[in-house]
Amino acid sequence: MLIRSFPAGAFGTNCYAVASGPNAECVVVDPGMDAVEPLARMLADAKLKPVAVVLTHGHLDHTFSVLPVCDGYDIPAYLHPADGGMLSDPMRWHGPALAPLVGQVALPDPADVLPLADGATLSLAGVDLTVRHAPGHTEGSVVFSFDAGEAPALLAGDVLFAGSVGRVDLPGGSWESMLASLRDVVLPMADETVVLPGHGAATTIGRERATNPYLAEAAAAPKGRGL
């Protein structure tokens, strides 16, 4: 398994390429702001050919370069339907602080985006990505789990970070749903699972289970809360 990444743009959003090995097809994950050129260099260095873009959620810092990447490589994008409105009307979903930037962005029409479903497996580029709906940061947030060879891995988007979790104060965010997603989706995963977050350094489920205060709160949350 080959995993490459770089932090894109002012928000430092981790853009990933996942492949079965070098000189192979790959899946691109979350091409954010100013990601087109560094992504092209990263793909060329490893001799990777993208076949699809998968999006962990619809926020601008994760989707900014979807249009040029998909058009440039003639590939589809995948997004959970609950976040589809963020592509067609991004200003509504990002709050007033980002309004000046969002107003200048051209994103693909939702008809060009394929839907993600909870529990589905995407078999792309020799990699099987299992989709889990994990709302809280946004209504359509998902995580992708896959076998990375030596250990399972989780593309966590903005659901889980090293020592923290995604913010819930933007439109579509919900702390109740975030707690339920952490409890029901994240916490059941094996300790050795490598977490590849949307921002910051990689971690493991075991490390976060032991040290992340938000996971501790989620573990204590009663069933039936949130989702």
N, CA and C of each residue as an Amber inpcrd file, in Angstrom:
protein
   681
   0.8460000  -1.1940000   0.0000000   0.0000000   0.0000000   0.0000000
   0.8820000   1.2450000   0.0000000   0.5080000   2.2390000  -0.8020000
   1.2460000   3.4900000  -0.8910000   0.3160000   4.6290000  -0.5040000
   0.7120000   5.4450000   0.4690000  -0.0560000   6.6040000   0.9000000
   0.8620000   7.8140000   0.8650000   0.4670000   8.8300000   0.1180000
   1.2190000  10.0740000   0.0380000   0.2910000  11.2220000   0.4300000
   0.8480000  12.2930000   0.9830000   0.0150000  13.4180000   1.3850000
   0.8240000  14.7020000   1.3980000   0.1100000  15.8200000   1.4090000
   0.7230000  17.1350000   1.6030000  -0.3490000  18.0550000   2.1880000
   0.0580000  19.0830000   2.9620000  -0.9080000  20.0520000   3.4890000
  -1.1970000  21.1190000   2.4420000  -2.4650000  21.2880000   2.1070000
  -2.8420000  22.1880000   1.0190000  -3.3690000  23.5160000   1.5470000
  -2.8460000  24.6050000   0.9960000  -3.4050000  25.9160000   1.2100000
  -3.2590000  26.4750000   2.6060000  -3.9370000  27.6050000   2.8190000
  -3.8150000  28.3300000   4.0770000  -4.3270000  27.5490000   5.2720000
  -5.2590000  26.6180000   5.0460000  -5.8230000  25.8410000   6.1490000
  -5.0230000  24.5670000   6.4220000  -4.0170000  24.2860000   5.6060000
  -3.2010000  23.0950000   5.8280000  -3.9940000  21.8090000   5.7790000
  -4.9550000  21.7290000   4.8690000  -5.7710000  20.5250000   4.7500000
  -4.9640000  19.4020000   4.1220000  -4.9480000  18.2560000   4.7670000
  -4.1890000  17.1250000   4.2360000  -4.8880000  16.5450000   3.0040000
  -4.2050000  16.5980000   1.8750000  -4.6680000  15.9610000   0.6540000
  -3.8900000  14.6670000   0.4960000  -4.5820000  13.5600000   0.3000000
  -3.9460000  12.2490000   0.2400000  -4.1050000  11.6310000  -1.1410000
  -3.1530000  10.7820000  -1.4780000  -3.2960000   9.8510000  -2.5880000
  -3.0680000   8.4530000  -2.0230000  -3.9860000   7.5440000  -2.3020000
  -3.9050000   6.1730000  -1.7840000  -3.8770000   5.2230000  -2.9700000
  -2.8910000   4.3330000  -2.9830000  -2.7170000   3.4000000  -4.0960000
  -2.2250000   2.0650000  -3.5770000  -2.3030000   1.0600000  -4.4290000
  -1.7970000  -0.2590000  -4.0520000  -0.2750000  -0.3020000  -4.0780000
   0.3480000   0.6900000  -4.7020000   1.8020000   0.7620000  -4.7770000
   2.1940000   1.8440000  -5.7610000   3.5110000   2.0630000  -5.9590000
   3.9370000   3.0640000  -6.9380000   3.6320000   2.6190000  -8.3590000
   3.6300000   3.5830000  -9.2620000   3.3830000   3.2960000 -10.6780000
   2.0510000   2.5660000 -10.8580000   0.9920000   3.0990000 -10.2240000
  -0.3100000   2.4360000 -10.2250000  -1.4100000   3.4980000 -10.2240000
  -2.6460000   3.0360000 -10.3140000  -3.7870000   3.9240000 -10.1470000
  -3.9220000   4.3130000  -8.6780000  -4.5930000   5.4450000  -8.4200000
  -4.7500000   5.9050000  -7.0420000  -6.0790000   6.6150000  -6.8710000
  -6.4450000   6.8020000  -5.6110000  -7.6000000   7.6070000  -5.2190000
  -7.0770000   8.8760000  -4.5560000  -7.6070000  10.0180000  -4.9420000
  -7.2560000  11.2960000  -4.3290000  -8.3110000  11.6390000  -3.2790000
  -7.8560000  12.0640000  -2.1160000  -8.7550000  12.3740000  -1.0050000
  -8.6170000  13.8510000  -0.6390000  -9.7100000  14.5770000  -0.6860000
  -9.8050000  15.9580000  -0.2110000  -8.7850000  16.9120000  -0.8410000
  -8.8970000  17.1810000  -2.1410000  -8.0200000  18.1840000  -2.7540000
  -8.4830000  19.5900000  -2.3930000  -7.8120000  20.1960000  -1.4390000
  -8.2570000  21.4690000  -0.8910000  -7.7270000  22.6630000  -1.6410000
  -7.5240000  23.7490000  -0.9270000  -7.1410000  25.0070000  -1.5410000
  -5.7150000  24.9270000  -2.1020000  -5.5320000  25.4540000  -3.2950000
  -4.2130000  25.4990000  -3.9410000  -3.5750000  24.1230000  -4.0360000
  -4.3980000  23.1060000  -4.2830000  -3.8960000  21.7290000  -4.2840000
  -3.4990000  21.2210000  -5.6550000  -3.8720000  21.9090000  -6.7280000
  -3.7130000  21.3380000  -8.0650000  -2.2500000  21.0740000  -8.4030000
  -1.4020000  22.0630000  -8.2630000  -0.0030000  21.8910000  -8.6530000
   0.7590000  20.9570000  -7.7250000   0.6620000  21.1190000  -6.3900000
   1.3740000  20.1510000  -5.5350000   0.8590000  18.7280000  -5.6860000
  -0.4380000  18.5610000  -5.9660000  -0.9680000  17.2190000  -6.2050000
  -0.3500000  16.6390000  -7.4730000  -0.2720000  17.4300000  -8.5220000
   0.3130000  16.9490000  -9.7740000   1.7610000  16.5110000  -9.5560000
   2.5160000  17.2810000  -8.7730000   3.9100000  16.9070000  -8.5000000
   3.9830000  15.6150000  -7.6950000   3.1160000  15.4920000  -6.6830000
   3.1240000  14.2920000  -5.8560000   2.7700000  13.0570000  -6.6750000
   1.7750000  13.1700000  -7.5320000   1.3920000  12.0420000  -8.3710000
   2.4980000  11.6760000  -9.3470000   3.1510000  12.6740000  -9.9190000
   4.2250000  12.4020000 -10.8710000   5.4100000  11.7330000 -10.1910000
   5.7330000  12.1730000  -8.9780000   6.8790000  11.6030000  -8.2610000
   6.6890000  10.1020000  -8.0100000   5.4650000   9.6980000  -7.7080000
   5.1880000   8.2870000  -7.4240000   4.6200000   7.5510000  -8.6370000
   4.5300000   8.2550000  -9.7620000   3.9890000   7.6650000 -10.9930000
   2.5900000   7.0880000 -10.7680000   1.7210000   7.9330000 -10.1810000
   0.3590000   7.5230000  -9.8720000  -0.6280000   8.1460000 -10.8520000
  -1.6780000   7.3890000 -11.1630000  -2.7330000   7.8560000 -12.0590000
  -4.0410000   7.8820000 -11.2860000  -4.6150000   9.0710000 -11.0320000
  -5.8640000   9.1330000 -10.2540000  -7.0530000   8.6130000 -11.0430000
  -7.9360000   7.8880000 -10.3440000  -9.1610000   7.3740000 -10.9720000
 -10.4120000   7.9670000 -10.3450000 -10.2830000   8.6060000  -9.1860000
 -11.4420000   9.2060000  -8.5230000 -10.9600000  10.1250000  -7.4080000
 -11.8220000  11.0700000  -7.0630000 -11.6430000  11.8960000  -5.8730000
 -12.7200000  11.5030000  -4.8710000 -12.3400000  11.2490000  -3.6310000
 -13.3230000  11.0210000  -2.5730000 -13.2010000  12.1440000  -1.5590000
 -14.3460000  12.6210000  -1.1030000 -14.4000000  13.7700000  -0.2050000
 -14.9570000  13.3440000   1.1440000 -14.2450000  13.7100000   2.2100000
 -14.7170000  13.3650000   3.5440000 -15.8950000  14.2280000   3.9700000
 -15.9920000  15.4310000   3.4080000 -17.1330000  16.3040000   3.6510000
 -17.0620000  17.4710000   2.6780000 -18.0270000  18.3740000   2.7760000
 -18.1670000  19.3910000   1.7540000 -17.5430000  20.7380000   2.0280000
 -16.8350000  20.9220000   3.1290000 -16.2660000  22.2260000   3.4170000
 -15.2370000  22.6390000   2.3680000 -15.1660000  23.9310000   2.1530000
 -14.3540000  24.5060000   1.0980000 -12.8860000  24.1150000   1.1780000
 -12.3390000  24.0460000   2.3850000 -10.9100000  23.7450000   2.5030000
 -10.5970000  22.3000000   2.1250000 -11.6350000  21.4660000   1.9280000
 -11.4360000  20.0890000   1.4760000 -11.8760000  19.8820000   0.0260000
 -12.6240000  20.8370000  -0.5230000 -13.2100000  20.6460000  -1.8590000
 -12.7790000  21.6930000  -2.8790000 -11.9880000  22.6570000  -2.4620000
 -11.6700000  23.8160000  -3.3000000 -11.1800000  23.4240000  -4.6910000
 -10.3530000  22.4000000  -4.7830000  -9.7510000  22.0250000  -6.0620000
 -10.4450000  20.8550000  -6.7480000 -11.6420000  20.4940000  -6.2990000
 -12.3530000  19.3640000  -6.9110000 -12.5590000  19.5820000  -8.4060000
 -13.0250000  20.7590000  -8.7860000 -13.3340000  21.0070000 -10.1920000
 -12.1100000  20.8710000 -11.0880000 -11.0010000  21.5680000 -10.8200000
  -9.8470000  21.4090000 -11.7120000  -9.2370000  20.0180000 -11.6740000
  -9.2560000  19.3500000 -10.5190000  -8.6930000  18.0030000 -10.4470000
  -9.5490000  17.0240000 -11.2430000 -10.8590000  17.0670000 -11.0320000
 -11.7350000  16.1460000 -11.7610000 -11.7280000  16.4310000 -13.2580000
 -11.7540000  17.6980000 -13.6310000 -11.7150000  18.0340000 -15.0530000
 -10.3650000  17.6930000 -15.6640000  -9.3000000  17.9690000 -14.9240000
  -7.9670000  17.7550000 -15.4650000  -7.6370000  16.3030000 -15.7190000
  -8.1540000  15.4150000 -14.8660000  -7.8690000  13.9870000 -15.0100000
  -9.0690000  13.2100000 -15.5460000 -10.1870000  13.9090000 -15.7910000
 -11.4140000  13.2930000 -16.2920000 -11.8590000  12.1490000 -15.3880000
 -12.0360000  12.4790000 -14.1020000 -12.4070000  11.4800000 -13.1020000
 -13.6090000  11.9880000 -12.3000000 -14.3670000  11.0770000 -11.6620000
 -15.5190000  11.4990000 -10.8510000 -15.1020000  11.8550000  -9.4320000
 -16.0090000  12.5270000  -8.7390000 -15.8550000  12.7850000  -7.3090000
 -16.9800000  12.0880000  -6.5560000 -16.7200000  11.7400000  -5.3030000
 -17.7090000  11.0980000  -4.4380000 -17.9010000  11.9700000  -3.1940000
 -19.1630000  12.1810000  -2.8190000 -19.5020000  12.9960000  -1.6640000
 -20.8180000  12.4810000  -1.0850000 -20.9550000  12.5230000   0.2440000
 -22.2220000  12.1240000   0.8490000 -23.3140000  13.1230000   0.4580000
 -24.5080000  12.6500000   0.1070000 -25.5770000  13.5450000  -0.3530000
 -25.9500000  14.6390000   0.6360000 -25.7850000  14.3840000   1.9320000
 -26.1580000  15.3910000   2.9240000 -25.2890000  16.6390000   2.8350000
 -24.1220000  16.5370000   2.2060000 -23.2530000  17.6980000   2.0190000
 -23.3010000  18.2290000   0.5900000 -24.2030000  17.6910000  -0.2330000
 -24.2690000  18.1310000  -1.6160000 -24.5380000  19.6160000  -1.7670000
 -25.3070000  20.1940000  -0.8640000 -25.6060000  21.6130000  -0.9290000
 -24.3870000  22.4920000  -0.7880000 -23.3250000  21.9730000  -0.1980000
 -22.1230000  22.7750000  -0.0360000 -21.4290000  23.0310000  -1.3640000
 -21.6140000  22.1350000  -2.3320000 -21.0150000  22.3440000  -3.6440000
 -21.8370000  23.3160000  -4.4770000 -23.1510000  23.2010000  -4.4220000
 -24.0020000  24.0620000  -5.2340000 -24.1970000  25.4460000  -4.6240000
 -24.0770000  25.5620000  -3.2880000 -24.2930000  26.8340000  -2.6060000
 -23.3340000  26.9530000  -1.4320000 -22.0250000  27.0580000  -1.7200000
 -21.0410000  27.0080000  -0.6330000 -21.1560000  28.1510000   0.3660000
 -21.6020000  29.3320000  -0.0640000 -21.6430000  30.4670000   0.8530000
 -22.5530000  30.1890000   2.0490000 -23.6320000  29.4400000   1.8190000
 -24.5990000  29.1710000   2.8840000 -23.9950000  28.3500000   4.0200000
 -22.9840000  27.5430000   3.7220000 -22.5260000  26.5310000   4.6660000
 -21.2080000  26.8560000   5.3640000 -20.6230000  28.0210000   5.0850000
 -19.2970000  28.2770000   5.6270000 -19.2220000  29.4560000   6.5900000
 -20.3330000  30.1140000   6.8380000 -20.3380000  31.1870000   7.8070000
 -19.8050000  32.4900000   7.2330000 -20.0520000  33.6120000   7.9040000
 -19.6930000  34.9310000   7.3660000 -18.1940000  35.1570000   7.2230000
 -17.3770000  34.5180000   8.0510000 -15.9360000  34.7600000   7.9940000
 -15.3360000  34.3520000   6.6560000 -15.8850000  33.3110000   6.0400000
 -15.3570000  32.8210000   4.7750000 -16.1410000  33.3270000   3.5640000
 -17.1570000  34.1500000   3.7970000 -18.0130000  34.5930000   2.7000000
 -17.2520000  35.2770000   1.5640000 -16.2920000  36.1700000   1.8490000
 -15.5900000  36.8090000   0.7320000 -14.8390000  35.8210000  -0.1490000
 -14.2630000  34.7880000   0.4590000 -13.5300000  33.7840000  -0.3040000
 -14.4810000  32.8560000  -1.0490000 -15.5220000  32.4060000  -0.3700000
 -16.4500000  31.4570000  -0.9700000 -17.1330000  32.0530000  -2.1920000
 -17.3910000  33.3670000  -2.1550000 -18.0770000  33.9960000  -3.2530000
 -17.3060000  33.9640000  -4.5590000 -16.0000000  33.6730000  -4.5260000
 -15.1750000  33.6490000  -5.7220000 -14.9280000  32.2350000  -6.2380000
 -15.5280000  31.2450000  -5.5990000 -15.1940000  29.8630000  -5.9080000
 -16.1890000  29.2660000  -6.8920000 -15.6490000  28.5540000  -7.9020000
 -16.4890000  27.7800000  -8.8160000 -16.2990000  26.3020000  -8.4900000
 -17.3800000  25.6340000  -8.1100000 -17.3240000  24.2260000  -7.7540000
 -18.1900000  23.4210000  -8.7290000 -17.9630000  22.1280000  -8.8340000
 -18.7170000  21.3540000  -9.8250000 -20.1910000  21.2620000  -9.5000000
 -20.9860000  21.1040000 -10.5360000 -22.4030000  20.8960000 -10.3430000
 -22.6190000  19.5860000  -9.5850000 -23.5780000  19.5310000  -8.6650000
 -23.8020000  18.2830000  -7.9290000 -24.0640000  17.0720000  -8.8140000
 -24.5530000  17.2780000 -10.0300000 -24.7970000  16.1470000 -10.9290000
 -23.5030000  15.4350000 -11.3030000 -22.3630000  16.1140000 -11.1370000
 -21.0670000  15.5210000 -11.4600000 -20.4770000  14.7540000 -10.2840000
 -21.1820000  14.7310000  -9.1700000 -20.6720000  14.1130000  -7.9510000
 -21.4800000  12.8600000  -7.6480000 -20.8040000  11.7460000  -7.4220000
 -21.4560000  10.4790000  -7.1230000 -21.6890000  10.3580000  -5.6200000
 -22.7880000   9.7280000  -5.1970000 -23.1350000   9.6890000  -3.7800000
 -22.3740000   8.6140000  -3.0080000 -22.0770000   8.9360000  -1.7640000
 -21.5180000   7.9690000  -0.8280000 -22.6310000   7.4960000   0.0980000
 -22.6210000   6.1900000   0.4230000 -23.6380000   5.6170000   1.3110000
 -22.9650000   4.9270000   2.4900000 -23.5620000   5.0700000   3.6530000
 -23.0250000   4.4450000   4.8590000 -22.9250000   2.9310000   4.6860000
 -21.7600000   2.3850000   5.0000000 -21.5490000   0.9470000   4.9250000
 -21.1170000   0.4430000   3.5660000 -21.1410000   1.3010000   2.5580000
 -20.7400000   0.8770000   1.2150000 -19.2290000   0.7010000   1.1490000
 -18.7850000  -0.1350000   0.2240000 -17.3670000  -0.2960000  -0.0570000
 -17.0770000   0.1950000  -1.4660000 -16.1720000   1.1580000  -1.5630000
 -15.7220000   1.6450000  -2.8570000 -14.4580000   0.8880000  -3.2420000
 -14.5280000   0.1530000  -4.3280000 -13.3520000  -0.5580000  -4.8310000
 -12.7690000   0.2690000  -5.9620000 -11.7200000   1.0130000  -5.6440000
 -11.1180000   1.9550000  -6.5790000  -9.6060000   1.8040000  -6.5500000
  -8.9940000   1.7090000  -7.7030000  -7.5380000   1.6920000  -7.8220000
  -6.9030000   0.5740000  -6.9910000  -7.5820000  -0.5540000  -6.8900000
  -7.0420000  -1.6600000  -6.1270000  -7.1300000  -1.4880000  -4.6220000
  -7.9050000  -0.5070000  -4.1740000  -8.0720000  -0.2230000  -2.7550000
  -9.5620000  -0.3100000  -2.4230000  -9.9070000  -1.0050000  -1.3380000
 -11.2950000  -1.0960000  -0.8710000 -11.4970000  -0.1280000   0.2820000
 -12.2520000   0.9290000   0.0220000 -12.5510000   1.9320000   1.0380000
 -13.9510000   1.6860000   1.5800000 -14.0530000   1.4320000   2.8870000
 -15.3590000   1.2710000   3.5270000 -15.8350000   2.6220000   4.0370000
 -17.0300000   3.0010000   3.6350000 -17.5980000   4.3070000   3.9560000
 -18.4200000   4.2070000   5.2310000 -18.1520000   5.1150000   6.1770000
 -19.0090000   5.2270000   7.3570000 -19.4740000   6.6710000   7.5100000
 -20.7700000   6.8480000   7.5410000 -21.3420000   8.1720000   7.7610000
 -21.0660000   8.5790000   9.1990000 -20.4670000   9.7460000   9.3990000
 -20.0740000  10.1920000  10.7360000 -20.3940000  11.6750000  10.8960000
 -21.6900000  12.0380000  10.9410000 -22.0640000  13.4530000  11.0270000
 -21.6490000  14.0700000  12.3570000 -21.6610000  15.3770000  12.3440000
 -21.2790000  16.1420000  13.5300000 -20.5310000  17.3830000  13.1080000
 -19.4100000  17.2030000  12.4130000 -18.6950000  18.3430000  11.8390000
 -19.5360000  18.9580000  10.7270000 -20.0690000  18.1120000   9.8590000
 -21.1090000  18.4800000   8.8960000 -22.1370000  17.3480000   8.8830000
 -23.2610000  17.6020000   8.2560000 -24.2980000  16.5700000   8.1980000
 -23.8700000  15.3830000   7.3450000 -23.0160000  15.6170000   6.3640000
 -22.6050000  14.5480000   5.4690000 -21.1810000  14.0700000   5.6610000
 -20.5790000  14.3650000   6.7940000 -19.2110000  13.8980000   7.0380000
 -19.1390000  12.3800000   6.9990000 -18.0740000  11.8580000   6.3890000
 -17.8230000  10.4250000   6.3740000 -16.3650000  10.1760000   6.7250000
 -16.0740000   8.9510000   7.1120000 -14.6980000   8.4650000   7.2380000
 -14.5710000   7.2440000   6.3330000 -13.3490000   6.9790000   5.9070000
 -13.0620000   5.8430000   5.0390000 -12.0410000   4.9400000   5.7260000
 -12.3910000   3.6870000   5.9460000 -11.4370000   2.7390000   6.5120000
 -10.9520000   1.8030000   5.4170000  -9.6930000   1.3680000   5.5530000
  -9.1160000   0.4580000   4.5620000  -7.9410000  -0.2760000   5.1700000
  -7.5470000  -1.3420000   4.5100000  -6.4100000  -2.1530000   4.9450000
  -5.1450000  -1.5560000   4.3460000  -4.2800000  -1.0060000   5.1960000
  -3.0540000  -0.3710000   4.7220000  -1.8680000  -1.3190000   4.7150000
  -2.1040000  -2.6020000   4.9080000  -1.0230000  -3.5700000   4.8800000
  -0.6080000  -3.9890000   6.2720000   0.2510000  -3.2230000   6.9160000
   0.7230000  -3.5770000   8.2570000  -0.3340000  -3.2940000   9.3240000
  -1.2570000  -2.3880000   9.0530000  -2.2990000  -2.0380000  10.0210000
  -3.4910000  -1.4690000   9.2740000  -4.6870000  -1.5410000   9.8760000
  -5.8230000  -0.8530000   9.2710000  -5.6060000   0.6560000   9.3460000
  -6.2610000   1.3820000   8.4500000  -6.1150000   2.8330000   8.4160000
  -7.4760000   3.4830000   8.2890000  -7.5540000   4.7320000   8.7210000
  -8.7960000   5.4930000   8.7000000  -8.5160000   6.8820000   8.1540000
  -9.1390000   7.2110000   7.0340000  -9.1410000   8.5810000   6.5260000
 -10.2570000   9.3030000   7.2570000  -9.8820000  10.1300000   8.2260000
 -10.8400000  10.6260000   9.2160000 -11.4180000  11.9890000   8.8900000
 -10.9270000  12.6590000   7.8420000 -11.4360000  13.9910000   7.5510000
 -11.3390000  14.8860000   8.7730000 -12.4250000  15.6240000   9.0550000
 -12.4440000  16.5060000  10.2230000 -13.2900000  15.9280000  11.3540000
 -13.4240000  14.5990000  11.3820000 -14.1060000  13.9490000  12.4940000
 -13.1630000  13.7910000  13.6820000 -11.9320000  13.3470000  13.4320000
 -10.9920000  13.0580000  14.5100000  -9.6100000  13.5590000  14.1370000
  -8.9780000  14.2920000  15.0670000  -7.6070000  14.7520000  14.9370000
  -6.7740000  14.1850000  16.0920000  -5.4740000  14.3570000  16.0070000
  -4.6110000  14.0180000  17.1380000  -4.9250000  14.9800000  18.2790000
  -5.5320000  14.4670000  19.3330000  -5.8320000  15.2640000  20.5050000
  -7.0940000  16.0960000  20.4280000  -7.8260000  16.0160000  19.3320000
  -9.0000000  16.8670000  19.1990000 -10.0030000  16.2450000  18.2290000
 -11.0550000  17.0080000  17.9350000 -12.0680000  16.6120000  16.9510000
 -12.4490000  17.8530000  16.1540000 -13.2530000  17.6510000  15.1050000
 -13.6480000  18.7670000  14.2680000 -14.6170000  19.7150000  14.9570000
 -14.5940000  20.9710000  14.5260000 -15.4840000  21.9810000  15.0730000
 -16.9270000  21.6710000  14.6740000 -17.8570000  22.1380000  15.4640000
 -19.2810000  21.8690000  15.2060000 -20.1020000  23.1500000  15.1620000
 -19.4310000  24.3040000  15.0790000 -20.1280000  25.5770000  15.1790000
 -20.4950000  26.1830000  13.8300000 -20.1750000  25.5230000  12.7260000
 -20.5660000  26.0080000  11.4130000 -21.9280000  25.4290000  11.0310000
 -22.6090000  26.0190000  10.0350000 -23.9220000  25.4810000   9.6350000
 -23.8500000  23.9920000   9.3320000 -24.8030000  23.2390000   9.8810000
 -24.8310000  21.7940000   9.7070000 -24.0760000  21.0200000  10.7660000
 -23.3500000  21.7290000  11.6430000 -22.6140000  21.0600000  12.7080000
 -23.4990000  20.7350000  13.8940000 -23.1350000  19.6880000  14.6500000
 -23.9170000  19.2830000  15.8220000 -23.0180000  18.5300000  16.7850000
 -22.9010000  19.0270000  18.0110000 -22.0900000  18.3210000  19.0010000
 -22.7380000  16.9990000  19.4040000 -24.0520000  16.9450000  19.4660000
 -24.7270000  15.6910000  19.7980000 -24.4150000  14.6240000  18.7410000
 -24.4750000  15.0040000  17.4660000 -24.1640000  14.0470000  16.4030000
 -22.6900000  13.6790000  16.4110000 -21.8130000  14.6320000  16.7170000
 -20.3850000  14.3300000  16.7790000 -20.1010000  13.2920000  17.8610000
 -20.7020000  13.4660000  19.0360000 -20.4990000  12.4900000  20.1110000
 -20.9630000  11.1010000  19.6820000 -22.1100000  11.0430000  19.0150000
 -22.6240000   9.7460000  18.5650000 -21.7090000   9.1260000  17.5200000
 -21.1720000   9.9380000  16.6100000 -20.2630000   9.4090000  15.5920000
 -18.9720000   8.8970000  16.2230000 -18.4390000   9.6290000  17.1710000
 -17.2260000   9.1820000  17.8510000 -17.4790000   7.8780000  18.6090000
 -18.6290000   7.8160000  19.2660000 -18.9670000   6.6300000  20.0600000
 -19.2360000   5.4120000  19.1760000 -20.0090000   5.5950000  18.1160000
 -20.5130000   4.4530000  17.3540000 -19.6540000   4.0840000  16.1470000
 -18.9070000   5.0450000  15.6180000 -18.0900000   4.7920000  14.4270000
 -16.6140000   4.6830000  14.7670000 -16.0990000   5.6200000  15.5490000
 -14.6600000   5.6800000  15.8070000 -14.2240000   4.7340000  16.9180000
 -14.8830000   4.7940000  18.0680000 -14.4180000   4.0240000  19.2230000
 -14.4070000   2.5070000  19.0150000 -15.3060000   1.9090000  18.2180000
 -15.2320000   0.4630000  18.0110000 -14.0270000  -0.0030000  17.1870000
 -13.2900000   0.9200000  16.5900000 -12.1660000   0.5230000  15.7460000
 -10.9870000   0.0330000  16.5820000 -10.1700000  -0.8180000  15.9850000
  -9.0290000  -1.4040000  16.6870000  -8.0050000  -0.3460000  17.0630000
  -7.3380000  -0.5520000  18.2020000  -6.3530000   0.4070000  18.6840000
  -5.2420000   0.6580000  17.6750000  -4.8670000  -0.3550000  16.8990000
  -3.7430000  -0.2010000  15.9720000  -4.1070000   0.5640000  14.7020000
  -5.3750000   0.9260000  14.5550000  -5.8020000   1.6590000  13.3670000
  -5.0670000   2.9900000  13.2690000  -4.4260000   3.2350000  12.1410000
  -3.7180000   4.4920000  11.9020000  -4.7240000   5.5260000  11.4180000
  -4.7850000   6.6470000  12.1060000  -5.7190000   7.7130000  11.7670000
  -5.0040000   8.7390000  10.8910000  -5.5350000   8.9460000   9.6930000
  -5.0140000   9.9410000   8.7580000  -6.0160000  11.0930000   8.7330000
  -5.7690000  12.1520000   9.5070000  -6.7830000  13.1880000   9.6950000
  -6.7760000  14.2240000   8.5750000  -7.8130000  15.0560000   8.5790000
  -7.8980000  16.1190000   7.5950000  -6.9320000  17.2580000   7.8400000
  -6.4570000  17.3880000   9.0660000  -5.4840000  18.4180000   9.4140000
  -4.5270000  17.8340000  10.4580000  -3.2710000  18.2020000  10.3790000
  -2.3230000  17.8070000  11.4030000  -1.7390000  16.4260000  11.1960000
  -1.0460000  15.9710000  12.2400000  -0.2680000  14.7390000  12.1610000
  -1.1280000  13.5010000  12.3170000  -0.6250000  12.4030000  11.7760000
  -1.2840000  11.1100000  11.9440000  -1.2140000  10.6640000  13.3980000
  -2.1500000   9.8010000  13.7730000  -2.1890000   9.2490000  15.1230000
  -2.7460000   7.8350000  15.0260000  -3.1380000   7.2630000  16.1460000
  -3.7900000   5.9460000  16.1480000  -5.0350000   6.0060000  17.0150000
  -5.9310000   5.0820000  16.7730000  -7.1290000   4.9990000  17.6110000
  -6.7420000   4.7380000  19.0600000  -5.7650000   3.8580000  19.2810000
  -5.3450000   3.5510000  20.6400000  -4.8270000   4.7670000  21.3770000
  -4.0180000   5.5660000  20.7050000  -3.4810000   6.7810000  21.3370000
  -4.6020000   7.7530000  21.6700000  -5.5440000   7.9180000  20.7370000
  -6.6450000   8.8490000  20.9900000  -7.5890000   8.3160000  22.0610000
  -7.8030000   7.0030000  22.0800000  -8.6560000   6.4200000  23.1170000
  -8.0810000   6.7000000  24.5090000  -6.7590000   6.7120000  24.6030000
  -6.1100000   6.8890000  25.8970000  -5.9490000   8.3510000  26.2980000
  -5.9060000   9.2720000  25.3220000  -5.5170000  10.6440000  25.6470000
  -6.4890000  11.7240000  25.1780000  -7.3710000  11.4170000  24.2530000
  -8.2270000  12.4510000  23.6710000  -9.4590000  12.6580000  24.5520000
  -9.6120000  13.8420000  25.1550000 -10.7360000  14.0480000  26.0840000
 -12.0990000  13.9580000  25.4060000 -12.1620000  14.2490000  24.1130000
 -13.4470000  14.1880000  23.4170000 -13.8840000  12.7440000  23.1910000
 -12.9390000  11.8570000  22.9790000 -13.2930000  10.4450000  22.8830000
 -13.7510000   9.9100000  24.2320000 -13.1390000  10.3970000  25.2980000
 -13.5860000   9.9830000  26.6340000 -15.0200000  10.4350000  26.8780000
 -15.3500000  11.6540000  26.4500000 -16.7250000  12.1390000  26.6030000
 -17.6820000  11.3210000  25.7540000 -17.2430000  10.9680000  24.5520000
 -18.0970000  10.1750000  23.6710000 -18.3410000   8.7820000  24.2310000
 -17.3170000   8.2000000  24.8440000 -17.4530000   6.8650000  25.4180000
 -18.4970000   6.8460000  26.5250000 -18.6750000   7.9790000  27.2110000
 -19.6380000   8.0630000  28.3200000 -21.0160000   8.4810000  27.8470000
 -21.1350000   8.8630000  26.5560000 -22.4340000   9.3270000  26.0690000
 -23.4120000   8.1620000  25.9740000 -24.6480000   8.3340000  26.4600000
 -25.6280000   7.2470000  26.4370000 -26.0730000   6.9230000  25.0240000
 -26.4090000   5.6840000  24.7920000 -26.9290000   5.2560000  23.4900000
 -28.2150000   6.0140000  23.1750000 -28.4440000   6.2180000  21.8870000
 -29.6130000   6.9220000  21.4590000 -29.4430000   8.4180000  21.4030000
 -28.2470000   8.8820000  21.7780000 -27.9890000  10.3320000  21.7740000
 -27.2960000  10.7090000  20.4850000 -27.8430000  11.6590000  19.7610000
 -27.1880000  12.2070000  18.5820000 -27.7700000  11.6820000  17.3030000
 -27.4550000  10.4420000  16.9170000 -27.9030000   9.9260000  15.6280000
 -29.3450000   9.4180000  15.7420000
